[in-house]
């Protein structure tokens, strides 16, 4: 029965696309409403709850001293994990992270790391011996589509509220985590040569492929991730990148206002 309903839903969305429409009335390049609530976890060093439409993502930050990586002895460490809460979606199951969770964590991590959003050199305690380790924990509470963009936004929002707990470990006074940039992830899907941004969960099910573009505040691309079996034409990729840069600028401005 569920498969029959799913096919009916796909046909409904497909017919809407042919008419240039979406089920919720948005334009193809229009994002759903975004809301951000910070400092929602009192025991965390930083946290944020992001709502993108009906999708909800909770991000918490914990920090502790530890050993640096051998190839970056004077730089702090970032470790990102994602948990897909089973109640968030009928496709999520308890247990070790699946491919979706692993991909989400890696893309969120890449956006923070490659944008150099955090000044990792400022997190060095003793070169080669001790640095601050940042744990970014992403929890998907409700998957109504495009959780990757919501998770990326939640990560940077949580980092901006993070206070390094130096006094807790006898390493001096606490200080605000040095955040230098606000990377924004923007995701589009392709279906029958139509590009749609910020797909909801039903639109994701019919998509041939999906492309996420992560940009910095000055418009540089610091990460891209393609998923799905479909193929994007060069002109489609260029168009996605152009629109992604504009959408990221809009989202970043609203983010700063908030």
ChimeraX attribute file (.defattr): number of C-alpha atoms within 10 A of each C-alpha:
attribute: neighborCount
match mode: 1-to-1
recipient: residues
	/A:1	5
	/A:2	7
	/A:3	8
	/A:4	9
	/A:5	10
	/A:6	13
	/A:7	12
	/A:8	12
	/A:9	16
	/A:10	16
	/A:11	13
	/A:12	13
	/A:13	18
	/A:14	18
	/A:15	13
	/A:16	14
	/A:17	18
	/A:18	11
	/A:19	9
	/A:20	11
	/A:21	15
	/A:22	20
	/A:23	12
	/A:24	8
	/A:25	9
	/A:26	13
	/A:27	12
	/A:28	18
	/A:29	15
	/A:30	13
	/A:31	19
	/A:32	16
	/A:33	9
	/A:34	16
	/A:35	15
	/A:36	19
	/A:37	15
	/A:38	20
	/A:39	18
	/A:40	15
	/A:41	15
	/A:42	9
	/A:43	11
	/A:44	16
	/A:45	22
	/A:46	26
	/A:47	30
	/A:48	27
	/A:49	25
	/A:50	29
	/A:51	23
	/A:52	25
	/A:53	17
	/A:54	15
	/A:55	22
	/A:56	23
	/A:57	28
	/A:58	26
	/A:59	31
	/A:60	27
	/A:61	24
	/A:62	19
	/A:63	20
	/A:64	14
	/A:65	20
	/A:66	16
	/A:67	20
	/A:68	22
	/A:69	15
	/A:70	10
	/A:71	8
	/A:72	13
	/A:73	18
	/A:74	22
	/A:75	25
	/A:76	25
	/A:77	23
	/A:78	17
	/A:79	12
	/A:80	20
	/A:81	18
	/A:82	22
	/A:83	22
	/A:84	25
	/A:85	17
	/A:86	16
	/A:87	14
	/A:88	18
	/A:89	15
	/A:90	9
	/A:91	9
	/A:92	18
	/A:93	14
	/A:94	11
	/A:95	10
	/A:96	10
	/A:97	16
	/A:98	15
	/A:99	9
	/A:100	13
	/A:101	19
	/A:102	15
	/A:103	16
	/A:104	24
	/A:105	23
	/A:106	15
	/A:107	23
	/A:108	29
	/A:109	19
	/A:110	20
	/A:111	27
	/A:112	26
	/A:113	18
	/A:114	16
	/A:115	22
	/A:116	17
	/A:117	20
	/A:118	22
	/A:119	16
	/A:120	22
	/A:121	17
	/A:122	14
	/A:123	22
	/A:124	23
	/A:125	19
	/A:126	14
	/A:127	16
	/A:128	16
	/A:129	15
	/A:130	19
	/A:131	25
	/A:132	25
	/A:133	22
	/A:134	24
	/A:135	17
	/A:136	26
	/A:137	20
	/A:138	26
	/A:139	21
	/A:140	25
	/A:141	21
	/A:142	20
	/A:143	25
	/A:144	18
	/A:145	21
	/A:146	23
	/A:147	25
	/A:148	24
	/A:149	24
	/A:150	30
	/A:151	31
	/A:152	29
	/A:153	30
	/A:154	29
	/A:155	31
	/A:156	25
	/A:157	25
	/A:158	28
	/A:159	28
	/A:160	22
	/A:161	18
	/A:162	24
	/A:163	18
	/A:164	23
	/A:165	21
	/A:166	16
	/A:167	11
	/A:168	11
	/A:169	11
	/A:170	9
	/A:171	11
	/A:172	10
	/A:173	11
	/A:174	14
	/A:175	12
	/A:176	13
	/A:177	21
	/A:178	18
	/A:179	17
	/A:180	13
	/A:181	17
	/A:182	27
	/A:183	31
	/A:184	31
	/A:185	29
	/A:186	29
	/A:187	25
	/A:188	26
	/A:189	28
	/A:190	24
	/A:191	17
	/A:192	11
	/A:193	11
	/A:194	14
	/A:195	20
	/A:196	25
	/A:197	26
	/A:198	25
	/A:199	26
	/A:200	23
	/A:201	15
	/A:202	15
	/A:203	22
	/A:204	20
	/A:205	14
	/A:206	18
	/A:207	20
	/A:208	17
	/A:209	19
	/A:210	23
	/A:211	19
	/A:212	24
	/A:213	26
	/A:214	29
	/A:215	26
	/A:216	24
	/A:217	18
	/A:218	11
	/A:219	16
	/A:220	12
	/A:221	20
	/A:222	19
	/A:223	21
	/A:224	17
	/A:225	16
	/A:226	16
	/A:227	13
	/A:228	12
	/A:229	10
	/A:230	14
	/A:231	13
	/A:232	17
	/A:233	10
	/A:234	9
	/A:235	9
	/A:236	15
	/A:237	14
	/A:238	12
	/A:239	12
	/A:240	23
	/A:241	22
	/A:242	13
	/A:243	16
	/A:244	25
	/A:245	23
	/A:246	14
	/A:247	20
	/A:248	22
	/A:249	19
	/A:250	11
	/A:251	18
	/A:252	18
	/A:253	12
	/A:254	12
	/A:255	16
	/A:256	9
	/A:257	7
	/A:258	10
